[in-house]
Amino acid sequence: MDRWFSNDNYCTEIRNTSFVPYFILLGVSENPLWQKTFSLIVLLIFVFILLGNLTPSLLVCSDSRLHTPMYFFLVNLSILDMSYATTTLCTVIKFYLTGDQTISLKACIAQIYLYVSFVNCEVFLLAAMSFDRYVAICNPLQYPLIMTSRSCSLMLLITFLLGFSDPLFLIVSISRLSCFKTVTVNHFFCDLRAFIQLSCNSIAFVDYLMLTEAAIFCLPSLLSTMISYLYIIRAILKICVVSGRQKAFSTCSSQLIIVILYYTIIFCLYLRPISMPTTSYDKLFTLLYTAGTPLVNPLIYSLKNEDVKSAFRRIFKRRQNY
């Protein structure tokens, strides 16, 4: 078995995926000290991600005044952030705690599927959230009629159905790969691009499939999100009160910046030819949206919100009275 790791030419030795015992995650660096330091930082970030997303979610669930469509979507956004952060960062934490950098083929494919599904769900959810804000700001009188609990639940159902069904064809395609050049994955988790680059088989179809799915699913979501925010900004500019306009624009611009960065990083990483090798910059950008986005989203969407702050104060006063 050790002969599998002696060189980089494995095409003649690994012809059947059933004979691949496991893959080795290279991580961020081959330097053990830097690897340990990075893993410790990721562990701390992961704890803050859980705390930052669980706190507003529990707050929304416990305060009936926050049972509105906007916070309904925010809770689900927090769930998705925690989900794909857990899916990716736990491999780094596992290495830090156990020193084990291996992952089985089935676990690797499962990680790819879950990760892509959660990212897709967040893309669709961001579109739903932008539509919610568009109706609230541009058509406030129609808001209670349009954003009912039934319509919100339906949008969420469509979000998860599309998110988890979109990568199925892609996962079936990569699960049929039968030849690998190496068992070393040049990433800190089983990233889709890094995994496909290991294959000796032709990956042109997989490359085409990724571009097609992005064009069919991600591009319309991006366009609908951007159009919603353009209408929102236009409505904000019509507000006569300067303070109200500044407050609304501050919140809207923060959310729009997060959306733009999120899409920009995803498109830069996954809409390039698969033949381009994975670099340290790819790992850094991946870390930005697997760890950075779930860390920042609660601050942008929840903790800066006055309703959430008021709910915090009410619960704090309630605790003091007891």
Secondary structure by P-SEA (a helix, b strand, c coil): cccccccccccccccccccccccccccccccaaaaaaaaaaaaaaaaaaaaaaaaaaaaaaaccccccaaaaaaaaaaaaaaaaaaacaaaaaaaaacccccccaaaaaaaaaaaaaaaaaaaaaaaaaaaaaaaaccccccccccccaaaaaaaaaaaaaaaaacaaaaaaaaaacccccccccccccccaaaaaaaccccaaaaaaaaaaaaaacaaaaaaaaaaaaaaaaaaaaacccaaaaaaaaaaaaaaaaaaaaaaaaaaacccccccccccaaaaaaaaacccccccccccccccccaaaaaaaaaaaaaaaac
